[in-house]
Amino acid sequence: MASWTEIADDAPEFAARVRHRFDVGTNKTLATLREDGSPRISANEITFTNSDITLGMMPGSMKLLDVRRDPRTALHSPTVEPTSTDPSEWGGEAKLAGRLVEIEGPTEGPFAGSSFFRVDIREVALTYVGAPADHLVIESWHTSRGWSRRTRA
């Protein structure tokens, strides 16, 4: 597993583009695993710190129960529709997968009592339409392979 800093150090331009995709909107999609192993998706906000990606959950939430039982997770950037008729101008989508590790949260203020986590990242992907708009570009980073780029026609 890796921290956000490790990915940013290894592939800084890729990391900047991924972060930009996550920053285009407030609500990201968080996937957790229910007790029976089926997926659950929920909206969640995340924070990029100097070294990690962190997030919080309300006490008693179903996703919190999921994560405490099985910390495997995936996050998807906000979905933004293309702003023009040129598919190559679409910003794309970013996603990452890994494990959530509980960390200490605030003890005072509006978030006191909530649970906080950092994401130990296993893989990150960025997908977008290439230019010219006749192919898809998939950039990814994986703990065992580092950064790679491939295309699909």
Residue pairs with C-beta under 8 A, 6 or more apart in sequence:
1 98
1 99
1 120
1 121
1 122
1 143
2 120
2 121
2 122
2 143
3 51
3 52
3 118
3 120
3 121
4 15
4 48
4 49
4 51
4 52
4 53
4 119
4 121
5 50
5 51
5 52
7 14
7 15
7 121
7 124
7 141
8 15
8 16
10 141
10 146
10 147
11 141
11 146
11 147
14 124
14 126
14 139
14 141
14 147
15 124
15 141
17 94
17 126
17 139
18 77
18 94
18 96
18 124
18 126
19 48
20 91
21 77
21 78
21 91
21 92
21 93
21 94
21 126
22 28
22 46
22 48
22 75
22 77
22 78
22 94
23 48
24 77
24 78
24 80
24 91
25 77
25 78
25 80
26 45
26 78
27 43
27 44
27 45
27 78
28 43
28 44
28 45
28 46
28 75
28 76
28 77
28 78
29 41
29 42
29 43
29 44
29 75
29 76
30 41
30 42
30 43
30 44
30 55
30 63
30 73
30 74
30 75
31 39
31 40
31 41
31 73
31 74
31 75
31 76
32 39
32 40
32 42
32 63
32 66
32 67
32 70
32 72
32 73
33 39
33 40
33 66
33 69
33 70
33 72
34 40
34 62
34 66
35 66
35 69
40 62
40 63
40 66
42 61
42 62
42 63
44 55
44 57
44 63
44 75
45 55
45 56
46 53
46 54
46 55
46 75
46 119
47 53
47 54
47 55
52 118
52 119
53 75
53 96
53 118
53 119
53 121
54 103
54 116
54 117
54 118
54 119
55 100
55 116
55 117
55 119
56 105
56 111
56 114
56 115
56 116
56 117
57 63
57 64
57 67
57 114
57 115
57 116
57 117
58 64
58 114
59 113
59 114
59 115
64 115
67 73
67 100
67 117
68 102
71 99
71 100
71 101
72 97
72 98
72 99
73 97
73 98
73 99
73 100
73 119
74 95
74 96
74 97
75 95
75 96
75 97
75 119
76 93
76 94
76 95
77 93
77 94
77 95
79 93
80 90
80 91
81 90
82 89
82 90
83 89
86 133
87 129
87 133
88 129
88 130
88 131
88 132
88 133
90 128
90 129
91 128
92 126
92 127
92 128
92 129
92 137
93 126
93 127
93 128
94 124
94 125
94 126
94 127
95 124
95 125
96 119
96 121
96 123
96 124
96 125
97 121
97 122
97 123
98 119
98 120
98 121
98 122
98 123
99 119
99 120
99 122
100 117
100 118
100 119
100 120
101 117
101 118
101 119
101 120
102 115
102 116
102 117
103 116
103 117
103 118
104 116
105 111
105 112
105 114
105 115
105 116
106 112
106 114
121 143
122 142
122 143
123 140
123 141
123 142
123 143
124 140
124 141
124 142
125 138
125 139
125 140
125 141
126 138
126 139
126 140
127 136
127 137
127 138
127 139
128 136
128 137
129 135
129 136
129 137
130 136
130 137
130 151
134 153
135 151
135 152
135 153
136 151
136 152
137 149
137 150
137 151
138 149
138 150
138 151
138 152
139 147
139 148
139 149
140 147
140 148
140 149
141 147
141 148
142 148
